[in-house]
Each structure stands twice: as C-alpha cells, then as structure tokens.
Amino acid sequence: MKTGWRTYRRPDEKSGGHGVGWSPIIPYAFSVPQDWNEVPVSIADLGGTEIDLRFASPKEGRLSVIVAPVLRFADNLGDDVKIENIGPPAKVINAFGPEVIGENVEGKVLSSNVAEHEGRLYYQFELEPPHVLITATAAGNRLYLFSVTGNGLQWKRYYKDLKRIATSFRVV
C-alpha cells in the first residue's frame, strides 16, 4: 500500500439531515491521500444542500459526496433502499449523473461497473468530459453519489490515485 493515505469516515455526530423527517445519515468512509483537505460546503454549490462533504487537493483533484433522498426519484422503496431497487446502472447514471456534472450524461459514460462489498452493490462509472469517476449506492432512505474529478493534467498524472479514491467509497 502506498504510504501517505488515510481513511476518512463521516463522524456519527456530524449534522446534516437534509429536511424534516429524515433519518440520520448512515456514515460512509473512503481512502484519500494525506495531503487532501476537507473543503467547506456552501448551499450555493452545484448540488446545493445535498452536498454532504467535499475534499480537494490543488495538485491532484477534488471529490464530493452528495446524499440525496431516494423519495425524489421513486416512491414505495421503503426505509432501507438498495441501489438495485432504484434501477440498473444505466438508469441510475442517467437520472443522477446531471446532479454531479451539472449536465446531461448522454454520450459521456466511458464505462460502468457493478461491485459488491458486504452485500451492498456499488455502481461505478467513468465519464468524460468532464473527467469524473462516480460511485453510487443506496442505504437507508438515501442515495449516495461519490464523485472524484480532476482537470486534464491531474487526470493524466493522478488517474490511478483518483480511481483508487473512487473505488474505496463504502457506506459503513
């Protein structure tokens, strides 16, 4: 394992309920290089109030975690939604990709993959342009969208690290 990496885990006591009647956000974790720092989230950001966390490195790129209520996209899914209940990967990226990149994702999905960790499915996508890796899953009554991005040079130089960050995302 490359030295200089750490695991970030969302603190249990961190606030952020995204509206009345929502259960607490189920914590998540991911690996990130030591020199990446948490960046304050503003409700004026793309993604608005649903951005739960941002990290960035001026050298390598940036990431964000969007935590969205599944009720925005489908009813009657219950209180412990699995991503496969929302739909197959293509449906999920077409519905939620615009939340991440701010535009339609049609023709931008270079690859998609489904991974399973401890019984939970994670949909993983690579989009271009812009260069972005998205890992999506669902837990409780929320959809988690973890995106990792970099500009052209960052993408070329740090792609392996960006990919490692993106595939390390887990709801815990």
C-alpha positions as CSV (number, residue, x, y, z in Angstrom):
1,M,0.0,0.0,0.0
2,K,1.2,3.5,-0.9
3,T,2.1,5.5,2.2
4,G,0.5,8.8,2.8
5,W,-3.1,7.6,2.6
6,R,-5.7,7.8,5.2
7,T,-9.3,6.7,5.7
8,Y,-11.9,9.4,6.2
9,R,-15.1,8.3,8.0
10,R,-18.0,10.6,8.3
11,P,-18.4,11.4,12.1
12,D,-21.6,9.9,13.6
13,E,-22.3,13.2,15.4
14,K,-22.0,15.3,12.2
15,S,-25.2,17.1,11.5
16,G,-27.0,17.1,8.2
17,G,-30.4,15.6,7.9
18,H,-31.5,17.1,4.6
19,G,-35.0,18.0,5.7
20,V,-37.6,17.2,8.3
21,G,-38.4,13.5,8.9
22,W,-35.1,12.1,7.5
23,S,-33.2,9.5,9.5
24,P,-29.6,10.3,10.4
25,I,-27.2,9.9,7.5
26,I,-25.6,6.5,7.6
27,P,-21.8,7.1,7.9
28,Y,-19.6,6.4,4.9
29,A,-15.8,6.1,4.5
30,F,-13.2,6.3,1.8
31,S,-9.4,6.4,1.3
32,V,-7.8,9.6,0.4
33,P,-4.1,10.9,0.2
34,Q,-2.9,12.6,3.3
35,D,-2.5,16.0,1.5
36,W,-6.2,16.2,0.5
37,N,-8.2,18.5,2.8
38,E,-11.8,18.9,3.6
39,V,-13.3,22.0,1.9
40,P,-16.3,23.9,3.4
41,V,-19.6,23.1,1.7
42,S,-21.8,26.0,0.6
43,I,-25.5,25.6,-0.2
44,A,-24.8,27.8,-3.2
45,D,-22.7,25.0,-4.7
46,L,-23.8,22.9,-7.6
47,G,-25.8,20.1,-5.9
48,G,-26.9,22.6,-3.3
49,T,-28.0,21.4,0.1
50,E,-27.4,17.7,-0.8
51,I,-23.6,18.0,-0.9
52,D,-22.6,16.5,2.4
53,L,-18.8,16.7,2.0
54,R,-16.0,18.0,-0.2
55,F,-12.3,17.3,-0.3
56,A,-9.7,18.7,-2.6
57,S,-6.0,18.7,-3.5
58,P,-4.8,21.6,-5.7
59,K,-2.3,19.1,-7.2
60,E,-4.5,16.0,-7.8
61,G,-8.2,16.9,-8.0
62,R,-11.3,17.1,-5.9
63,L,-14.2,14.9,-4.6
64,S,-17.7,15.4,-3.3
65,V,-20.3,13.3,-1.6
66,I,-23.9,14.0,-2.5
67,V,-26.5,12.4,-0.2
68,A,-30.0,12.7,-1.8
69,P,-33.4,11.4,-0.6
70,V,-34.5,8.5,-2.7
71,L,-38.1,9.8,-2.5
72,R,-37.0,12.4,-5.0
73,F,-36.7,9.7,-7.6
74,A,-39.1,6.9,-6.6
75,D,-41.9,6.2,-4.1
76,N,-42.6,3.0,-2.2
77,L,-39.0,1.9,-1.9
78,G,-39.1,1.6,1.9
79,D,-36.7,2.7,4.6
80,D,-33.7,0.5,3.6
81,V,-33.3,1.0,-0.1
82,K,-30.8,-0.9,-2.2
83,I,-29.4,0.7,-5.3
84,E,-30.7,-2.1,-7.4
85,N,-34.3,-1.2,-6.3
86,I,-33.8,2.3,-7.9
87,G,-32.8,0.7,-11.2
88,P,-29.9,-0.7,-13.3
89,P,-26.7,1.3,-13.7
90,A,-27.8,3.0,-16.9
91,K,-31.0,4.3,-15.3
92,V,-29.1,5.5,-12.2
93,I,-26.4,7.4,-14.1
94,N,-28.9,9.0,-16.5
95,A,-31.0,10.1,-13.5
96,F,-28.2,11.2,-11.1
97,G,-25.3,12.0,-13.4
98,P,-26.6,15.5,-14.0
99,E,-26.7,16.1,-10.2
100,V,-22.9,15.5,-10.3
101,I,-21.7,17.2,-13.5
102,G,-24.5,19.7,-14.0
103,E,-25.5,18.5,-17.4
104,N,-26.9,15.5,-19.3
105,V,-24.6,12.5,-19.2
106,E,-25.7,11.1,-22.6
107,G,-22.7,10.0,-24.6
108,K,-20.3,10.8,-21.7
109,V,-20.3,7.4,-19.9
110,L,-17.0,5.7,-20.9
111,S,-17.5,2.7,-18.6
112,S,-19.8,1.3,-15.9
113,N,-19.2,-1.4,-13.4
114,V,-21.0,-3.1,-10.5
115,A,-19.1,-4.0,-7.4
116,E,-20.4,-5.8,-4.3
117,H,-19.0,-5.2,-0.8
118,E,-20.5,-6.8,2.3
119,G,-23.8,-7.5,0.5
120,R,-24.2,-3.9,-0.8
121,L,-24.0,-3.1,-4.5
122,Y,-22.0,-0.1,-5.7
123,Y,-22.4,1.3,-9.3
124,Q,-19.1,2.7,-10.6
125,F,-19.0,5.0,-13.6
126,E,-16.3,6.8,-15.6
127,L,-17.5,9.9,-17.5
128,E,-15.7,12.2,-20.0
129,P,-15.9,15.1,-20.5
130,P,-15.6,16.3,-17.8
131,H,-13.2,13.7,-16.3
132,V,-15.2,12.3,-13.4
133,L,-15.5,8.9,-11.6
134,I,-18.8,8.3,-9.8
135,T,-19.6,5.6,-7.2
136,A,-23.2,5.3,-6.3
137,T,-25.0,3.3,-3.7
138,A,-28.1,3.5,-1.6
139,A,-28.6,2.9,2.2
140,G,-31.5,3.8,4.5
141,N,-33.7,6.2,2.6
142,R,-30.9,7.9,0.7
143,L,-28.8,7.7,-2.4
144,Y,-25.1,8.3,-2.0
145,L,-23.2,9.8,-5.0
146,F,-19.4,9.9,-4.5
147,S,-17.6,11.8,-7.3
148,V,-13.9,12.2,-7.9
149,T,-12.7,14.6,-10.6
150,G,-9.6,16.3,-12.0
151,N,-8.7,18.6,-14.8
152,G,-6.9,17.2,-17.9
153,L,-3.4,17.3,-16.4
154,Q,-4.5,16.0,-13.0
155,W,-6.4,13.2,-14.7
156,K,-3.4,12.1,-16.8
157,R,-0.9,12.3,-13.9
158,Y,-3.1,11.0,-11.0
159,Y,-5.6,8.8,-12.6
160,K,-4.6,5.7,-10.6
161,D,-5.0,7.7,-7.3
162,L,-8.3,9.2,-8.4
163,K,-9.6,5.7,-9.3
164,R,-8.4,4.3,-6.0
165,I,-10.3,7.1,-4.1
166,A,-13.4,6.5,-6.2
167,T,-13.5,2.7,-5.7
168,S,-12.7,3.0,-1.9
169,F,-16.1,4.5,-1.1
170,R,-18.2,2.5,1.3
171,V,-21.3,3.0,3.4
172,V,-20.4,1.6,6.8
